[in-house]
Amino acid sequence: RAFLEPPYELLLSSYVKFCLEQRRIVRKSIKTVENMAREFLSYIQTRGMDSTNQIDGRTIGDYFKAKAHLSPVSTAAVATNLRRLLRYLVMRGLADPSPLGAVPTVRSYSCGRIPQVWPQENIEKLLEAVDRSTPVGERNYAIRLFAARLGMRPGDIRRLKLENLDWDGSRIITFQEKTGRRLELPLSDEIGTAVIDYLRNGRPKTELRQIFITHRAPYSTLGENNGCHHIITKYRRMAGIK
């Protein structure tokens, strides 16, 4: 976390508030916006600038030279967030609009590289490593199925509620956390059986509607630190997958 002098810290706070209230940036993404803005403000601070009105094209150019090690995708994200910050500063009369033209346009393509995937045998090893004789094991096995068979994001799995499962239609209907788009996926016999086993034999009795919850009282929904990445890492190591 880069240190900012009080004037810059106050400016950053007002910018984050603006992004939340006026730009309607979701809270899940606001941390990235804040961190990138903090990094740039820290950069100009280390260059001896005590005002954002001193930002010029050379400042922008030098900043991106320092980012030369980043991938095109990461550089594009930096450029997008810096434009947002500069437009905010211009709107408030805290910067000249000319530096906006110095922010590079970086083309990155969502299908620009072949995605990394696991071999099928490793997926099966991961699933087999889960001890399903315990309530937590029943939960973790079902979570892994949603990820491995359907490719669901961790946040979307954590947010799944009982009403998202259409048993009669054999489908899962929800809205993606990242995009807000409606998502409809097949509720296969394999996944359905795993969920039923968990609901009947593993899930604690609670009024919570989320399917996957913590197993220590007081019961609650899974947070970001409860779920998916560290569970995968745990079972990957148990399965001997490098």
SVG drawing of the C-alpha trace seen along z (x, -y; Angstrom):
<svg xmlns="http://www.w3.org/2000/svg" viewBox="-40 -24 51 65">
<polyline fill="none" stroke="black" stroke-width="0.4" points="0.0,0.0 1.7,-3.2 1.9,-6.1 0.2,-9.3 0.5,-12.8 -2.8,-14.0 -3.9,-16.1 -3.4,-13.2 -5.1,-10.8 -8.1,-13.1 -8.2,-13.3 -8.1,-9.6 -11.0,-9.2 -13.1,-11.6 -12.3,-9.8 -13.2,-6.4 -16.5,-7.9 -17.2,-9.4 -16.6,-6.0 -18.9,-4.2 -21.8,-6.8 -21.6,-8.3 -19.9,-5.8 -21.7,-2.9 -18.5,-0.8 -19.3,2.4 -17.6,2.8 -15.9,6.0 -14.0,3.9 -13.5,0.7 -10.4,2.0 -8.6,2.4 -9.6,-1.2 -8.4,-2.5 -5.1,-0.6 -4.2,-1.8 -5.1,-5.4 -3.1,-5.2 -0.1,-3.9 -0.2,-6.7 -0.7,-9.4 2.3,-7.9 4.3,-8.0 3.8,-11.8 4.3,-12.4 7.8,-10.7 8.6,-13.0 8.1,-16.0 4.7,-17.1 2.6,-18.6 -0.3,-19.2 -2.0,-17.2 -2.0,-20.3 1.6,-19.6 0.9,-16.4 1.9,-16.6 2.5,-14.3 6.1,-13.6 4.8,-12.4 2.4,-10.0 5.1,-8.7 7.6,-8.1 4.9,-6.3 4.2,-3.9 8.0,-3.3 8.1,-2.1 5.3,0.3 7.1,1.8 7.4,5.2 3.6,5.7 1.6,7.8 -0.6,6.1 -3.7,7.0 -2.3,5.5 -1.0,2.4 -4.5,1.9 -6.0,2.1 -3.6,-0.5 -4.3,-2.8 -8.1,-2.5 -7.9,-3.3 -5.5,-6.2 -7.9,-7.8 -10.7,-7.5 -8.6,-9.3 -7.4,-12.0 -10.9,-12.7 -12.1,-13.1 -9.2,-15.5 -10.0,-17.5 -13.7,-17.6 -12.8,-19.1 -10.3,-21.5 -7.4,-19.7 -5.6,-18.9 -5.1,-20.1 -6.8,-17.9 -3.8,-17.7 -2.1,-14.7 -5.1,-12.6 -3.8,-12.3 -0.5,-10.9 -2.2,-7.8 -1.4,-5.0 -4.1,-3.0 -3.2,0.7 -5.1,3.3 -5.7,6.5 -7.9,9.3 -9.8,11.6 -9.0,14.6 -5.5,13.4 -3.9,16.4 -4.8,20.0 -6.2,20.5 -4.5,22.8 -6.5,25.9 -6.0,28.9 -5.8,32.3 -8.9,34.4 -7.0,36.9 -5.9,34.1 -9.5,32.9 -10.5,36.4 -7.6,36.7 -8.6,33.4 -12.2,34.7 -11.0,38.1 -8.8,36.4 -11.8,35.0 -12.8,37.0 -16.6,37.1 -17.1,38.9 -17.3,35.6 -19.8,32.7 -17.1,30.3 -15.9,32.9 -19.4,33.2 -19.5,29.4 -16.1,29.1 -16.8,31.9 -19.9,30.2 -18.1,26.9 -15.4,28.5 -18.0,30.0 -19.5,26.6 -16.0,25.3 -14.7,28.4 -17.8,29.4 -19.4,26.0 -16.5,23.6 -18.3,21.3 -16.3,18.5 -15.7,18.8 -17.8,15.7 -20.8,17.2 -20.5,20.5 -20.4,18.8 -23.5,16.8 -25.6,19.7 -28.9,20.0 -31.4,22.8 -33.8,21.1 -31.2,20.9 -31.6,24.7 -34.5,25.6 -34.8,29.3 -37.8,29.8 -36.0,28.2 -32.6,29.7 -30.9,26.3 -29.1,23.7 -30.3,20.1 -28.3,17.2 -26.7,13.9 -23.0,13.6 -21.4,11.5 -18.8,9.9 -21.0,9.1 -24.5,9.1 -25.6,11.2 -28.1,14.0 -26.5,17.4 -28.2,20.7 -26.3,24.0 -27.3,27.6 -28.0,29.3 -26.5,32.7 -27.3,35.9 -23.7,35.8 -23.9,32.3 -27.5,32.7 -26.7,35.9 -23.7,34.2 -25.8,31.2 -28.6,33.4 -26.0,35.5 -24.6,32.3 -28.0,30.8 -29.2,34.0 -26.1,35.2 -23.6,32.3 -25.1,28.8 -25.9,27.4 -29.5,26.5 -29.9,22.8 -32.2,20.3 -29.6,19.1 -30.5,19.5 -27.0,19.8 -26.2,23.5 -22.6,23.4 -22.0,22.1 -19.5,22.2 -19.7,25.2 -18.9,23.5 -21.5,21.7 -22.7,19.0 -23.2,20.2 -22.7,17.7 -22.1,17.5 -18.7,18.3 -16.4,15.3 -13.7,14.8 -11.2,16.3 -13.3,19.4 -13.6,20.8 -12.4,21.8 -8.7,21.0 -7.3,22.3 -9.6,25.4 -8.3,26.2 -4.7,25.7 -5.3,28.0 -6.7,30.9 -4.3,30.3 -1.4,30.9 -3.2,33.9 -3.6,35.4 0.0,34.8 -0.8,32.4 2.0,29.9"/>
</svg>
